[in-house]
Amino acid sequence: MTRVIVIGNGMVGYKFCEKLVAASSKGDFQLTVFGEEPWPAYDRVHLSSYFTGSDVDALSLAPRSWYEENGIDLRTNELIVSIDRKLKQVLSHTGKVMAYDKLILATGSGAFVPPIGGVEKKGVFVYRTIEDLDAIMAFGKKARSAAIIGGGLLGLEAAKATMDMGLNTHVIEFAPRLMPRQLDAAGAAVLKSRLEELGIAIHLNKNTRKIHGNGKLTGLEFADGADLSVDMLVISAGIKPRDELAKTCGLPTAARGGIIVNQNLQSEADDNIFAIGEVASCQNMIYGLVAPGYEMASQVVNQLCGKTSRPFLGFDMSTKLKLIGVDVASFGDPFGESAPSRTIVYENKRSGIYKRINISPDGKRLLGGVLVGDAQAYGMLLQMTQNSMPLPPNPEDLILGSRGGKESGGAGLEGLPAEAQICSCENVTKGDICKLIENEGLSHVEEIKSCSKAGTGCGGCVPMVNDLLKMQLKTLGRQVKNNLCEHFPYTRQELLDLVKVREIKTFDQLIDQFGQGDGCEICKPAVASILASTWNELIIRQDTIQDTNDRYLANIQRGGTYSVVPRIPGGEITPDKLIVIGQVAKKYGLYTKVTGGQRIDMFGARVDQLPDIWEELIVAGFESGHAYGKSLRTVKSCVGSTWCRYGVQDAVSFGIRVEERYRGLRSPHKLKGAVSGCIRECAEAQSKDFGLIATEKGWNLYVCGNGGSKPQHARLLINDVDSETVLKYIDRFLMFYIRTAEPLNRTATWLNKLEGGIDYLREVVVNDSLGIAETLEREMEFMIQTYACEWKEVVNNPQLRAKFKHFVNDDEGDPSIAFQEMRGQKIPASW
């Protein structure tokens, strides 16, 4: 059994473990992993999502149980302090000595901190680990402004994080342009303009000389004599290989840092020691992307397992990123410097789009390029570059699209050779994916990701994987139709159209005319939602096709009781109404809690008590909060200009107006909104299905965000519009979502699946590219005019009220319901 020790449990260290487990048999290796952080490996590529709701578990690449199940001894929070190459042993800071046969150094890199006077002051941070982010978030709660030193990829990621925290953000870059390694001057200028539109101040050609403050940061001083007052500084100016451990044991390191390795990724001084990832210096080059690190891990595993391995002679550094909502990509030779070339450029400063391609002098080959603002073509352009595919007769078509009704003439996916690499992170080729689709019968992107790992790294290849899936299914003569279920040979969108056109009002009508059988737990609630979204009739009148929550207009909770959540628009409530809630909760013995959506939730009501509780609340002026429905839940608001000294618009008043406009609106999934009175974003509008942020000129509208287990930042749809206009756009957006989304898809998931993404959505909603804006607005107006409080309808209708009982033949409550006490309130008894 070969004893293998891995020092470093980052993304590359984890990938080595994963690939070794997959390539070897049980008993071949004794694998031990040391990681100095307290948790298992996590996804640093998407580290910024930690600021928008992700936790360590969501970022984790694998739980501790995975290591245990695969016989890996994972030692977190344990630092290796020395390596004895003669005895082939490592020593940890706990005094643990462990022997190895093969040693893998995957220590990664740390943040590069320039030699600036005052970096030790309070309020100065680096942007590298979960612990760094925790410290930044804690300090940021007390700050108003932040500066980021570094205008590269890491710096702009950090800028996004501070902007998400509501801080006035400044980016300080030593070079004359942003992202100097990826973008040319023109592309960087477009990116700078886009970021400035979002409120980020960009300072170029700035050499930070000193950090001011008496123990605590108060500002920056630049070499040109200028000053900048800020409360917080994040240094994100690049990386420095963590090669200090290698130096202590005599392994050669490069002048610019990193362990010098040969083409087999072995140290020049010791064949039993390998270096992979950002700590490896291969041909005097450090690779700071995850894909080359994964390739290094794969080739070392092949050597250890006696399999065919390729020499590591370099790696393509093409990359596609999304920086603060702006697509940025560079591929091949982005600046046209490695070989003679001709350049074709398209630039639209108004829309913030820049595209550059470099082609060979004879016009036959694509050599590289830069994309800013629109990177949809990146996947195909990269493949054309890597595989020397022929260019169309008019190469400009690659960035402008074909004109005059003609096809561009490009080879497309069909022209890609089978060995074309689709996923660089996992080295998955076109042939690999096509074989899986053909031989395994795969028909969904998620199945391909699961079987091949393609798209599970940086995620940049997922659009091309999806296109390849469609192409291959078409080639095989297979059709994938997204039927609702076996009872309806139609999609949700098709059923919604049928309901509208044929004026169908019940589930029985629909299944009799267009379905078969009696329906199921998939189609019944979906059709109930379609009917409600179309006709806005009282949902309880078709209670037999609803789930429990909609059937009883309340959320069922653990123990069999229900919660009651009255609507509190904008979070604004009078003292009298607060008193009524207290009186009702006390009378019925309900547990009360203020929710994250600025409402008060009352738990523990029996089903027979619900109408009585609603009646008392309705008398006091309350109505259903629809916490139980796939509908609008809340529109969260800050106090805005009415009280806050930073507010520029009345967020409360507008939040109430928005919530009352869309209350009761039924949709494929729940909807949440927010209205923030200024850029500080206290209402968290950018994590909602639709969110408004006040500006001096009006409102910025963000759409398709959500929190939860898979949080997603909302995207900017339109900026600086007045109140009436922004309501019109929300009307269109919501009705278009209701029309086209699949069942139980949040707006974020819907947008991810929407061909053309946010740009297409903007064309439909803002520019009315489909000519349906008037129809969408008319449909929303119908929903607004026909709204009725469902609780009130039940309270005033004896027949409906009679449905609310535990037993058909008995008015008594359920005797099995039991509670226990906690902090002076009741909770369900332990199971």
Secondary structure as GFF3:
##gff-version 3
##sequence-region A 1 831
A	DSSP	beta_strand	2	7	.	.	.	ID=ss1
A	DSSP	alpha_helix	11	23	.	.	.	ID=ss2
A	DSSP	beta_strand	29	35	.	.	.	ID=ss3
A	DSSP	three_ten_helix	47	52	.	.	.	ID=ss4
A	DSSP	alpha_helix	56	59	.	.	.	ID=ss5
A	DSSP	alpha_helix	64	69	.	.	.	ID=ss6
A	DSSP	beta_strand	73	76	.	.	.	ID=ss7
A	DSSP	beta_strand	80	84	.	.	.	ID=ss8
A	DSSP	beta_strand	89	92	.	.	.	ID=ss9
A	DSSP	beta_strand	97	99	.	.	.	ID=ss10
A	DSSP	beta_strand	102	105	.	.	.	ID=ss11
A	DSSP	beta_strand	109	111	.	.	.	ID=ss12
A	DSSP	beta_strand	124	126	.	.	.	ID=ss13
A	DSSP	alpha_helix	130	140	.	.	.	ID=ss14
A	DSSP	beta_strand	145	149	.	.	.	ID=ss15
A	DSSP	alpha_helix	153	164	.	.	.	ID=ss16
A	DSSP	beta_strand	168	172	.	.	.	ID=ss17
A	DSSP	alpha_helix	185	197	.	.	.	ID=ss18
A	DSSP	beta_strand	201	203	.	.	.	ID=ss19
A	DSSP	beta_strand	208	212	.	.	.	ID=ss20
A	DSSP	beta_strand	219	222	.	.	.	ID=ss21
A	DSSP	beta_strand	227	229	.	.	.	ID=ss22
A	DSSP	beta_strand	232	235	.	.	.	ID=ss23
A	DSSP	beta_strand	239	241	.	.	.	ID=ss24
A	DSSP	alpha_helix	244	248	.	.	.	ID=ss25
A	DSSP	beta_strand	259	261	.	.	.	ID=ss26
A	DSSP	beta_strand	266	267	.	.	.	ID=ss27
A	DSSP	beta_strand	270	275	.	.	.	ID=ss28
A	DSSP	three_ten_helix	277	279	.	.	.	ID=ss29
A	DSSP	beta_strand	280	282	.	.	.	ID=ss30
A	DSSP	alpha_helix	290	304	.	.	.	ID=ss31
A	DSSP	beta_strand	319	323	.	.	.	ID=ss32
A	DSSP	beta_strand	326	332	.	.	.	ID=ss33
A	DSSP	beta_strand	342	348	.	.	.	ID=ss34
A	DSSP	beta_strand	353	359	.	.	.	ID=ss35
A	DSSP	beta_strand	366	372	.	.	.	ID=ss36
A	DSSP	alpha_helix	378	386	.	.	.	ID=ss37
A	DSSP	alpha_helix	397	400	.	.	.	ID=ss38
A	DSSP	three_ten_helix	413	415	.	.	.	ID=ss39
A	DSSP	beta_strand	421	423	.	.	.	ID=ss40
A	DSSP	beta_strand	428	429	.	.	.	ID=ss41
A	DSSP	alpha_helix	430	440	.	.	.	ID=ss42
A	DSSP	alpha_helix	445	452	.	.	.	ID=ss43
A	DSSP	alpha_helix	462	475	.	.	.	ID=ss44
A	DSSP	alpha_helix	492	502	.	.	.	ID=ss45
A	DSSP	alpha_helix	507	514	.	.	.	ID=ss46
A	DSSP	alpha_helix	523	535	.	.	.	ID=ss47
A	DSSP	three_ten_helix	539	545	.	.	.	ID=ss48
A	DSSP	alpha_helix	548	552	.	.	.	ID=ss49
A	DSSP	beta_strand	555	556	.	.	.	ID=ss50
A	DSSP	beta_strand	562	564	.	.	.	ID=ss51
A	DSSP	three_ten_helix	569	571	.	.	.	ID=ss52
A	DSSP	alpha_helix	575	588	.	.	.	ID=ss53
A	DSSP	beta_strand	591	594	.	.	.	ID=ss54
A	DSSP	beta_strand	600	605	.	.	.	ID=ss55
A	DSSP	three_ten_helix	607	609	.	.	.	ID=ss56
A	DSSP	alpha_helix	610	619	.	.	.	ID=ss57
A	DSSP	beta_strand	632	637	.	.	.	ID=ss58
A	DSSP	three_ten_helix	640	642	.	.	.	ID=ss59
A	DSSP	alpha_helix	651	662	.	.	.	ID=ss60
A	DSSP	beta_strand	671	676	.	.	.	ID=ss61
A	DSSP	three_ten_helix	685	687	.	.	.	ID=ss62
A	DSSP	beta_strand	690	695	.	.	.	ID=ss63
A	DSSP	beta_strand	698	703	.	.	.	ID=ss64
A	DSSP	beta_strand	715	721	.	.	.	ID=ss65
A	DSSP	alpha_helix	723	740	.	.	.	ID=ss66
A	DSSP	alpha_helix	747	753	.	.	.	ID=ss67
A	DSSP	alpha_helix	757	765	.	.	.	ID=ss68
A	DSSP	alpha_helix	773	785	.	.	.	ID=ss69
A	DSSP	alpha_helix	790	795	.	.	.	ID=ss70
A	DSSP	alpha_helix	798	801	.	.	.	ID=ss71
A	DSSP	beta_strand	819	822	.	.	.	ID=ss72
A	DSSP	beta_strand	825	828	.	.	.	ID=ss73
###
